[in-house]
Every structure is written in C-alpha cells, then in structure tokens.
Amino acid sequence: MPESTLRVAVICTGNICRSPMAEVLLSHLVASDADLNGHVIVTSAGTANWHVGEEMDPRARAALDRAGLLGEGSPAAYADHAYLDAQDLIIVMTGEHLVDVRERLRGETEVRTWRSFHESPSTLDVVDPFYGGPAEFDACLATLRAAGPRLTSELRQRLGARWDEV
C-alpha cells in the first residue's frame, strides 16, 4: 500500500448500525474530496462478533437512503487484534469502545471517539439507534454527519504530513 494511503476503521459494538452508517458516510465524504479520494480506505468492524458476515441493519440502510448516501458498506466484521493493528486511525462510537479497542491494540494506532471531531461534543458517545425506529436512525446519522467537516480536515492534515515525510 502506498505511503500516501490512510486506513481508517470505524468501530461500534455489533457493526450493523452505527459503524456501517459511519463507514458509508465517511466513504462518501472521502470520495467527494479531491485531496482524500484514492488516499483513504474506510472500513468498519464491531467489538463483538455477533453479526460477522451480515449486512447492515435495514433501518440503518433506510436512514442512509433517505439521506442520499447510497454506498454499500462492508459486511459486519470483528475488530480483532490483526484488524485493529492494520489501521492508521480507529474511530469508535463510545467511551466503552475506546477502552475495549485500546486494550486489544498491540501497536500504537491512535484511537478516538467519533464525537471528538464535533465542534463542541456534549458527550463522547454516539447513541445506539438499535432499539429505536426511523427517527433514532436519522438522529444517529445526523450526529455522525456533524463530525464530517472536522474529520475530513483531520484526514487531509494527516495525509499532508505523510506527503511531507516522503
């Protein structure tokens, strides 16, 4: 993989709601940004292995469709040591995920919460919409979208630093 490629993983619990929605959203933002397109690879996984191989929850897919975000996203995966250690940046949905992922990492990969990219986060956690309906999934997606500008700016800075090193 070229030096100018960043591998970004988005992590939640089961990898069927929040993290696949975030993966599709971030992939869309990357593809829409000339500085990031072709240089950032976005995947997602879960801290639990309950849904490995399954597609995202249909309610998550419907929220993305309503927002015009048509990317497929990856089938659910498990965030094991090898997966986590292969990433350049890991973005988690909750403080609990932050602790869990940091305990699994064997390397020095940076781990941050998604909401740390918000202008003024009221909490570290992105609320899990799993037990809700369309309104909760739309609200989750709105929370994810709010971090988009700062997150893409951060990715541009990271790529710029890599290009400066070459």
N, C-alpha and C positions, 0 to 999 in steps of 0.2 A: 504494500500500500504506500503511495507517495507520502512524503513528509507533510505535504500541504493538505492532508485529509484528517479531519477530526471525526472520531467515533463518539457519538452521544447516545447514551442509553437513558430511557425514561422508565422509572420503576414505580409500581404500586403493589398491591397485595396479590390479587389473582390474575392480573394482566388481561382483564376483559372489559374494563370500564375506563378508568382514569388514564392509565398509561397508554393504551392504544389510541384513545382520543388525542392525547398529547403528542403521540408519535405522528399521527396523521396531520395534526395542526402544525407541528414543528417542521415536518417534511414539506408541507405546503409553503411555509414561510421561507425555508431554505431554497426551495425551487424558484420562488419569486424574487430572490435576492441575487443579483449578478455576482456579488462577492462571495456568496456562500454556495451557490448552485454548483454541484460537482465536487465540492470540497468537504461537505459534511454528510455523514452517514448516520441516520437516526434509526434506532431500533427500540423495542420495549420488552420488558420482562416483568415477572412477578416474584415477590419474596416467598410466595407459597407455590407449590406445584399442582394445585388443584385442577387447573384448566389447560394444562400443556397440550398444545396442538389445536385447541378450539379457536374459532373466530371470535371477534369481539361481540359483546352483548348487543343484541339487536337494538336495544334502546340507545346505546352509545352510537351505533351506526346511524340511527334515525336522527339523533341530535347533530351529528356531523353533516348528514344530508341536508337537513334544514338550514344549516349554515353555509352550504355550498362547498363543503370540504369532502371531495369525493375519493380521496386516496384510500387504498385498501387497508394498509396497516399489516403488521405481521401476525401470524397465528400466535396464540399465547405461548410464552416460553418461561423457563425457570431461571432466575438470576443466581446461578451457582458461581463458584469461585472463578472458573475459567471464563465465563461470560463477563463477569464484572471486571476481572483483571485485563480483559481485552479492550476496555473502553478508555477514552481520553477524558470524558466528563460524564458523571452519573447524576441524574436529576430525579429526586424522589418526591413522592406526594405528601408524606407526613414525617413528623419527627420520629415516629416509631420506625418507619422505613429507613430513615437516616442512620439510626443506631444499628439496625439489623444489617444494612449494607456495609457499613464501616467495619462491623465485626467479621464479615465474610471476606472482605478485601485482603489480599495478600500484598498488593502493591501500594503505590502512593496516589492512585487515581483520586481526583477531587470529587467529593460528593456534596451536592447542595439540594435544598428543597426548591421545588418549582416556584413557590411563593416568594423565595428570596429574590426573585427577579421582578417582583411587583414594585411599584413606586413606593408604596407605604403599606406593607403587609400587616394585616390585623392579627394574623396567626400564621404559623408555619405550615399548617395543614390545608390541603385541597380536600374538601368534603367528599366522601364516597357517595355517589348517587345510587348505588346498587339497590337499596331498598325503597327508592322513590320512583317517580314517573317521569314523563317528558319534561316537566318544569325543573326537576332536580338535575336531569342530564343537561338541559340547556344552561342552567346556572353553573354547573361544573365546567362546561365548555367556555362560558363567559369568564370564569375565573382563570382558566388556562390561557385564554386569548389575552387577558390583561397583562400577562408577563411577556408577550411576544416581542414588543419593541426592545426592551432591555435585554432579553435573552439573545435575540439576533445581533444586537450591538456587541454583547459579550463574545459571541462566536466570531464576529468579524475581528475583534481585538485579538483573540487567541490565534486566529489564522494569520493575522498580520505579524504577530510575534514569531510565529513559526517561519514565515517567509523571510523575516529579518535575520533569522538564525542560519538560513541556508546560504 
